[in-house]
Amino acid sequence: MKRLEKLFLIAIAVVVTSVSMQASTIFARQYNMSCSGCHVGFPPMMNNTGMEFMRNGMRFSKDDKTTLRAALDGEVVPVGFFAGGGYKKADLSATTTVKNPQTGQMMQKAVEKSNEITNPTGNLFVAGSLSENLSTFIGGKYAYQKDENGDREIKLLGKKIYLQANLGETKHILRGGFISPYNQFGNVSKASENSGLSDVPNFFNSPLAMANTKAIHGLEYTYLSDNGIMLLIAGGELANSNDETNIVAGVNYFNGNNFRISAIVNHITENDTQEQKALYEPSEAILGERTTFMIPIEYQFEYGFFNTAAVYTTNGLDKTGNKTDDYYGLESSVTVPMFDTGKIRFVYTNDHESDQGYSLSFAQLMFDSVLISANAAKFKTDNADFESILASISYIY
């Protein structure tokens, strides 16, 4: 019976998980167009039009009426939200190293977990162009879930808040706030976002997770030349606010049609005290001082998109001051749009330790406001086996 249930849920998965804050139905309403005009099937991945729209300050041209003016004229409501819930089943079998409280010695401990989660989630955001040169995005993702006492509460899972200034049209762009610099490099992290492979970070980190493609509280500057070369420099504090700073620099080339390649260097410096260092989980300990090099490639073929990112991390020091081994891995995905507002996506990861992860997902927007999605994920390492299945439905405004 259990196997039949698993096969049934996998069948649903073949028919993404919770919706990303990257999407905004505000613009679809303002411009009276489908989400697929800027996105691949359905968010968060963006096509070339979407990348240009974002960089242009959430407008297609400087002659467009701003979102602020359209709102004041009563033509658009600059507020959007997603609300939904789903069914998730996850199984983990693993071993981990812990300290014996009696002897003080390190020992291996078996871990087995099986859970089913149905937490309602919602995204609320306000976004749009404010003037010819200014635009903003303010969004938050929330979940109605149980706390440590078993009582349900509304918890903020993620946010994105920034102000963008366009200087010299789209050649010079400055952003400040809670930003993700990697959005400027195409679908570096969006192509495999919400794949389910980051559900248990203490036992598995995908190459992009090792590259630490997280948002930062800080500033970002980009310059775009006439021949399609973009330069970026960004810096700020990491989202976990543990006095960790992150500096990102990169160059991106886009041929104007179907090919994009980037080279990105990311340096993280942590300044925590010894007492703070001792509180981190093993997987978080590797996010101390280190330098990451990444080469993402994106190619649009006739029926879909191929994304891959080669990651190499060196000069690592964990939060106890010990040198970490160099790491290298590859994270790839193939996304195929379906029926204008749907998509199927396959994600595969592999690294130098032969740790592998797989994810298969489907998403489809129906009736312009109902999103059904499903995702099946699995990873295997030397000390852990994990698999999960998620099916969800959301209402979008």
N, C-alpha and C positions, 0 to 999 in steps of 0.2 A: 504493500500500500504506500509505503514511504517513497519507493522508487517511482510509482505512478504519479505521486504528487510532484516529485521533482521533474519528471518528464513533462507534466502538464505546465508547470511554471516556466520551464525552458521554452516550451512552445509559445507561451505568452511573450517571452522575451524576444523571440524571433519575429513576433507579429509587429537611456539616459535617465537617466535618473532625474532627480528634482531639477527644475528649470533654473538656469543661471540668471544672475542679475544683469548680465551683459545685454539681454534683450530689452527692448522698450516698445510696447504697443503704442506709446504716445506718438512716435514718429509715423507708424503705420496709419494712425488716424489723421495726423496732420497732413500727410501727403497722399492720403487715400490710396494706399498701395499695400500689397501683400508683404508679409514678413520675409518671404523669399527674395524680395527685391534687394535686400542687403545681407541676407543670411543664407547659409547652405541648408536648404530644406527647412530647418528650424534652428533657432539659436542653441548654443552660443557662437558657433563658427560663423565667420563673416566672409562674404565674397569680396571681390575687388571693389564693387560699388559701395559696400558697407564700410570697407577700410577707408575709402576716400571720404565718405560721408562723416565718419567719426573724426578724421583728421581735419576736415573742413569746418569743425565746430558744430556738428550735428545739423548741417545744411548741405544741400546739393550745390548751391552757388551763392555768392554774396548778394544776389538779387532776390533770394527767397525771403519771404516774411519770417521774422524770428518767431520762435516758439512763444516767447514772452508776449509779443505783439498779437499773435494769433489767439493766445489765451485771454488777453485783455479785450479783444474784439469778440470774444465768445465763440470762436471757431474751433477750439480744441481745449480739452481738459488735460493739463500737463502732469497728470498723476496716473500711474498704472499700478496694477497689482496682480499677482498670481496667488491662488489659494488651492490647496489640494492635499491629498493623502495617498497612502498606498500600503502595500504589503511587502515586507522584506524578510527573507529567511537567510540566515548566515550560519555557517559551521566552520569552526576553527579547531584544528588539532596541532599542538605545538609544544616545544620545550623551551624553557627560558632559564637563564642563570640568575639565581637569587642568593642572598646572604642568609646563612643559617643563624637565626636569632640567638641560639644557645652557644654554638661553637664559634660563630663569627666567620666561618669558612664559606666560600662560594660553593654552590651545589646546583645541580640540574633539577628543574621542577617541571612536571608535565602539566600542560594547560589544555583543557577541552571546553569549548564553549559552543552552545547552540542557542540561537535566539530568533525571535520573530518580533519585528518592530512595525508599528503603525502610528507614526507621529505625524499629525497634520502640520503642514508647512505653508509658509506664505512669504511672498516678496512684495515689498512696497517701495516705490521709487518716484522721484520727481526729477525730470531731466529736460534739457532742451537748450536752444540758443537764446542768449539774453540780449545780445547786440550784434553788430557786424563782426566784432572780434572776440566776444566773450561767450562761453557756454558752460554748462554745469551738469553734473550727474550726482544725485543723492539717492542712495538705495540701501536697503537692509533686507536680509533674509532671516526669517523667524521660524521657530518650531515650538509647538505646544507639546512638551515632553515632561517626563517624570524627573524629579530631582533625586538627590540621594536618600530622601525620606519616603520616596514613593508618591509624593504629591506632584501633580502636574503644574507646570508654570510655562510662561512664554519666555523663550530664550533666544537671544540674538546669535545666529550662527555665522553671519558674515555681513560685510558692509563694503560700500564703495562711495566715496565722497571726494569730489575734486572740482576745481575751477580751471578752465582752459582758456588761454589767451593766444589768439592767432596774430602773429606779427609778420607783415609782408605776405598776406594771404596764407598759403599753406607751407611756405618755405621755413619759417621759424615758428615753433610752437612751444609754449611754456605751460606746464601743468603743476598744480600744487594741491596737496591734500592727502587723502588716502588713495594711492594710485597703484596701478600694476604696469610697470614699464614694458613688460613683455607683450602687451597688447599692440604696441607699435611695430612689432616684428612679425605681424601676421598672426596665424592661428597656432603659435608655438605651444601654448598650454591648452587652448580651447579645443583643439582637435581630439584630446583624450580626457577632457574635463568630465567629472562625475562618472568615471569608468568603473568605480567600485574597487579599484586596485589600491586605494589609499585608506581603506576602511580599518585596517589593523596596522598602523605605522610602527608599532613596537616589534613587528615581525617581518614587515616587508615595506621597502621604500622603492618606488619606481625611479627610473633615471631622472625624470623631470622633478620628482620630489627631492631627489638628491641634489639637483641643481638649484633647489630652493627658489622656485619661481613664485614667490609669495608677494603680496602687496606690501607697500611700505608707506609710512608717514613721512612724506618728504616732497622733493621737487624733481621735475623731469624736463629736460630741454632736448628738442630734436630739430635737425636741419635737413631739409629735403632738397637735393639738387635737381637740375633739369633733366639729368640723364638717369634718374631713378635710384640714385644712391642716397640713403638716409643715414645720418649719424645721430647717436643718442648718448646722453650722459644723464644719470639719475642717481640720487642718493637720499638716504633717510634712515629712519629707525624701523626695524622689523615689526610686524604686526603684533607679535607676542609681548612687546614692550618690556623686554628684559635687558635694556641698555645695550641692545645689539644693533649695530649699524650695518648698512648694506650699500655698496657702491656698484652700480651697473654701468657698463659702457659697451657699445656695440655698433656695428655697421650692417646695413641691410641693403640688398640690391633686388629690385623688382623690374622685370623686363616689360611691364606694362600690359601683359597679357595673361600668362599662365604659370610663370616660374618666379619663385622668390627664394633667396638664400641669405642667411645671416651668420654673423660671427659675434658671439656675446661673451664677455668676461664679467664675472660676478664675484666680488670679494666681500666677505662677511667678517666682522670683528666683534667679539663679545668682550664685555668688561665686567662680568658678574663676580661677586665675591665667592670665596671658597664655599661658604655656607649655602649660597644659592646654587652653585654648581652641583652640590650633592643631592639636590631635590629633583634633578631632571631624570626622566626615564632614559634607558639606554639609547633608544632611537633618537631622542632629542639631543643627546650628548654629542652626536656627530655634527650637529649644526652649530658648532663653535666657530673658531677662526679657520677659514679655508678660502681657497680660490677655485672657482668653477669655470670651465671653458665649455661652450656649447655651440654647435653648428646645426641650426634647424634648416630644413629644406621643405618647401611646399610646392606641389605641382598639381595643376588642374588638368585632368585628362577629359576625354569626351563625356564620360558618364559619371565622373566623381572627382574626389580630391584625395591626394596622397600626401601625408605629412610624416616627417621623421626628424628626430633630434638626436644627434650624437653628443654624449655628455662625458666630460672628463673632469674629475675633482682631485686636486693635489694640495700639498702644503696644509693638510688638515691637522688641527689640534682640537681634541675633544675638551669638554668642560672641566676635566680633571687635569688638563695640561699634557696629556699623552698624545703622541703622534698617531694619527689614524692612517690606515692603508690607503693608497691611491685607489680611486674608483673610476670605472668607465662602463658605460652601458648605452643601449639604444632603445628608444621608445618610438613606435611607429603606429600609424592608423590609416585606415582607408574608409572614407565616408562617401556613401552613394545617396544622392537626393532621390526622393520618391514622391510622386503625386504632388509636386509643387511645394507642399508644406510638410513633407515628411522625410525621413532619412534612416538608413541602416548604417551602422558603424562597427568596425572591428579594430580592436587595439591589441598590440602585442609588444611586450617588453622583455628585454634580456640583458644581462650584465656579465661582468668578468667572473662572478661567482656562480654562474649558470642558474641564477635565480630567474624564473620566468613567470610572466603574468599574461592572462588573456581576458578579453572583455568583448562581449557582443551585445549591441543595444539597438533598439528601435524607438522612434518617436514619430508621432503623427498628429498634426493639428486638424481638428474637425470642426465644422460649423463656425469657423473664425474665432472660436473662444474656448474650445475644449481640447486639451492636450492629453493624449494617452501615451505612455512611455513604459519601457521595460528594459532591464539590463541583467545580464548574467556575467559574473566575474569569477575568476579562479587564479590563484597563484600557488607556486610550490617553491620552497627553499629547502636548505639542508635540515632545518629544524621546524618547519611549519607547512601545513597544508590548509588552504582556505578556499571556500567557495560561497557565493552569495547569489541570490535571485531577488530582483526587485521589480514590482509592477506598480504603477501609480497613475492617477488621473488628476488633472488640475483644471481649474477654471481661470481664464485669462481675460483681463480687461485692459 
